Amino acid sequence: MRFFHFSKKNALRIMQCNFIIFHMELTLIQMIAPNRKSVITIAETPIMAFSHRENGYFFMVSSSPNGLVYDRMLMNNVFSISTMSTKHKILFVTRPLAPPWDEASKNFAYDLAVHATAGDITILTNAPVPGLPSHITQKRIYTANRFSLWQKIRLVWWLTRHAKHYDIAHLLFTPTPFNSAILRCILHRARLTVVQTIATVRDDLYTPRQLRALFFGDALVVYSQWGANKLRALEFTNVHHIYPGIDTARFRPAPKDPLLLQKWNIAPDATVVTYPGEFVRLGATDMIIDAFAQIWRNGANREIIYLCACRIKNAADAAKKRDVMERLTQLGIADRVRFTDTYNNMNAVYNLSDIIIFPVADMRGKFDVPLAMVEPYLCEKPVIASHLPQLAEFSSPAINVILPTLSANALAGAIVRLAHDPAARAHLGKNASTFARSTFTIPMIAHAYEDLYNKF
């Protein structure tokens, strides 16, 4: 938004006719209001105007209290124009932003809203969220925390009525052909600038033509360079790479929580190896059991405990957990495995751990930047991860252990080496923390988004 102030003398000249021609160099036009909503003030009377550049002209369609309409102005020889910026009105289009904070895209949207203070941000909730800063407005449009079909219908209905009141709509959820078609229609009719944050590019599910329909935003923000390269290869030109931000006040080193040790029956001197993944997706569950079965054949490794920090998201996860427990019993190693199920304080889980493992084989449908790797970095924990192309941006021998994909032998060997080498664990953890703090901290990421918003 820009404010143009004309003197009263010049204002009288302006008000005598409906079509005014000024002359100004194109560079000044670009400096003042390229592609921005503007406000003209004539003799302290505000006139709302939408403006854009085209062929060197400054087009304005405006409505003033006295009914004057200024259609087109070629601005020249104007010596005194003062400008003043105001904040963009930004709408975060998301699932309900309210506790519990147990879903990655929802958590990131909340953190970004809190730290992106350069705009007036509206978030959509189902219940009041306490303690938010003054630049955030809450709209209670949902009636439940679960993003069900009914809640999605409520979102669409609300947007059809209220989207026009905002400058920018920032979409922070997984696009599908259906929701993209609906939102594209609503938001384009409301004449909003649309920013889409894309956690992963599903080129395994959609054709290039379908992806172009999914990603309709004026700016496409992808979490990884891996994803950005995919979109640019498809000839998208409005691609921006911004990593997901992580709140370093929430994820940081801390002592092992004695209450959690007691809760999960873990000895204080045990070496805890944690997998913060999923039972069904990611393709690592069975291989991890094979690796630990191999580890525990050696009595010297009896102090190693496997903490399975996989959430139960659905019936398939519950069924897989039952299969895993049955197999552990058959192998005679069930007493050395602990299950956290759904436990929302992941910082406490990471800090209870001595080693984090992420030996996944299939990242389809997951964030290009798995927080289960990056958050432990901030807690100064050594991470053992698979050698996958999409993980290469934040994986190197200096900060973590890299394994061949689906190799139980390699995983077992890496766990045993780190379990018996506290100095190596500390060295990797320190390096990983330094890297993560220079790459993923939420104030830095929020500033990158602010720069993007200010381009519109």
Secondary structure as UniProt FT lines:
FT   STRAND          2..6
FT   HELIX           8..14
FT   TURN            15..16
FT   HELIX           26..32
FT   TURN            34..35
FT   STRAND          37..42
FT   TURN            43..44
FT   STRAND          45..54
FT   TURN            55..56
FT   STRAND          57..63
FT   TURN            65..66
FT   STRAND          72..73
FT   STRAND          76..77
FT   STRAND          89..93
FT   HELIX           104..115
FT   TURN            117..118
FT   STRAND          120..125
FT   TURN            130..131
FT   TURN            134..135
FT   STRAND          136..140
FT   HELIX           149..162
FT   HELIX           163..165
FT   STRAND          168..171
FT   HELIX           177..189
FT   TURN            190..191
FT   STRAND          193..198
FT   TURN            203..205
FT   HELIX           208..214
FT   STRAND          219..222
FT   HELIX           225..233
FT   TURN            234..235
FT   STRAND          239..241
FT   TURN            248..250
FT   HELIX           258..263
FT   TURN            264..265
FT   TURN            268..269
FT   STRAND          271..275
FT   TURN            281..282
FT   HELIX           285..295
FT   TURN            296..297
FT   HELIX           299..301
FT   TURN            302..303
FT   STRAND          304..308
FT   HELIX           315..331
FT   HELIX           334..336
FT   STRAND          337..339
FT   HELIX           346..352
FT   STRAND          355..358
FT   TURN            364..365
FT   HELIX           371..378
FT   TURN            379..380
FT   STRAND          383..386
FT   HELIX           389..394
FT   TURN            397..399
FT   STRAND          401..403
FT   TURN            405..406
FT   HELIX           408..419
FT   HELIX           422..437
FT   TURN            438..439
FT   HELIX           442..453
FT   TURN            454..455
//
